[in-house]
Amino acid sequence: MTDTATPVFQIQRVYLKEASLEQPNSPAILLEKEQPSVDIQLGVNAQPVGEGVFEVVVTATVHTKIADKTVFLVEASQAGIFEIRNLPQEQMGPVMGIACPQIVYPYLRGNVADLIQRAGFPPVHLSEINFQAMYEQQQQAAQAGAAETPSVQ
């Protein structure tokens, strides 16, 4: 076996790609006594940035409201650049959809909690995510969607 066939998986860099915080109803909303509701959405995106080099981005949106008024809205994207070479094609999806997000996500969790706390709110801690289950659900949904697509005649 030659060195060119040896699988390569290396983290090149992990970085905060984007972060924003909005408090559109401050200061009045800060005087409310009611407990806010919290909605958290997560997403994963992967794309090639060079030969054998990929960027994987995990995005979180934390929207906190009291009734219909926003207390705060945080959107953050944490990214990683990974060198991935000589892997069988069938392993690329799981590596970029499971392994890479598992590496990037703890940084995102810390940045989101820190941003919210620095804004003067109790930190919102994003829960642990089973990226394997999330990836498998996405694959099943994609297969179901492909199966339901009617053919054009």
N, C-alpha and C positions, 0 to 999 in steps of 0.2 A: 504494500500500500504506500502510495506517495503522499508527501505532505499536502499536496493540492487537494486531496480527497478528505483530509482531516476536517471534521466539523469545527466551525468557529462560532462562538457566541461570546461577545464582549460588550460591556457597557462602555460607551464612549463618553457620555455625559448625561446628567439628569439636571433639568432646569425648570424654573417657573416660567412658563411661556406667556401667561396672561393672568391677571387678577383684577377684579373690580368689586367695589363695595358701594352700594347706594342706600341712603336713608332718606327717601323722598318725603316722609311725613314727620321728620324730626324738626323741632324738639317736642311738639305736642304729643306724639305717639309714645314718647319715653315716659310720660306721666301716667299712662294707662296702667291699671292694676290687673287687668285680665291677662291670663297666660296666652302667649302666642301659639299659633299652629306652625309647624315646620314641615316644609316639603323639600325633599332632597332628590335630585335627579343626577344620575351618573352616566357617562358615556365613554367609549373607547374608540379611538381612530388610529389607524396605522397607515403609513405611506412610505414608499421608497424615496430616499434623498440622494442616493448615489449607488454605485455598483456594490451590492452586498451590505449597504448601510440603510437603516430604516429609522424613521421617527415614529414613536408610539406616544400618543397623547391621551391622558385620562382627564376628563372634564367633570367638574362638579358644579351644580347650581343649587344653592341653599336659599329658599325663599321663605321668609318668616312673616306671618301676617297676624293681625288682630282684627277679627271680623273681615272686612274687605279691604283694609288698609295695610300696606306694606310697612313692616317694622324695619327690615333690612333685606337686601338682596345681594348675595355674593355669588360671583361667577369666577371660577378659577380653572386654569388648565396647566397641568404639570406634564412635562414631556421628558422623554428619554431618547437618546440616539444610541442605537445598537448596531454592532457589526455582526451580521449573521450570514455565514457562508457554508457551502457544502452540506446543507441539510436537504434531505428528501423533500420534495414539494408538499407531500401530505403532512409534514411536520411544521411547515412554515405558519399555517393558520393558527394551530395551537400555541406555538412559541410566541407569535405576535399578539394573540388574543388572550393568552393566559399568563405565560411566564413574564413577558415584558410589563404588562400592567401591574402584576404583583410586585415588581421591583419599584415602579414609579409611584404607586398608590400611597405608601406610607408618607412620602414627601408631600403629596397633595393633602392628606389628612392633617398633617402638622401645619401647613401653610394656611389652610382654611380655618382651623381652630385659632391660630395666632391672629389672623386678620380680624376675625369676629371679636376676639377678646380685646384687641387693640382699639377696636371701634367703641368699646365701652359696654359690651354685652357679655353675658356668660358664654364661654366657648361652646360651640356645637361640635361634638366629636362624631365624625363620620364613622359608622360601624365598619367592622371587617367585611370584606366582600369575597365571596367565593367566585373568582373569575372563571374557574372551570365550568361551574354551573351556568354562569352568565353566558359564556361562549357557547355552550351546548344548547341553551335556549335560543340564542341568535341563529345557530345553525339549523335547528329544527324549524324556526319561524321562516327562515330563508327557503328551506326545502318545501315547506307547506305552501309558501307563497308561489314558488315555481310550479308546484303541482296544480295550484288553483288558477294559474294564468291560462285563459282560454286561447286556443290556437286560432289564428286568423286564416280564413279560407278564401 
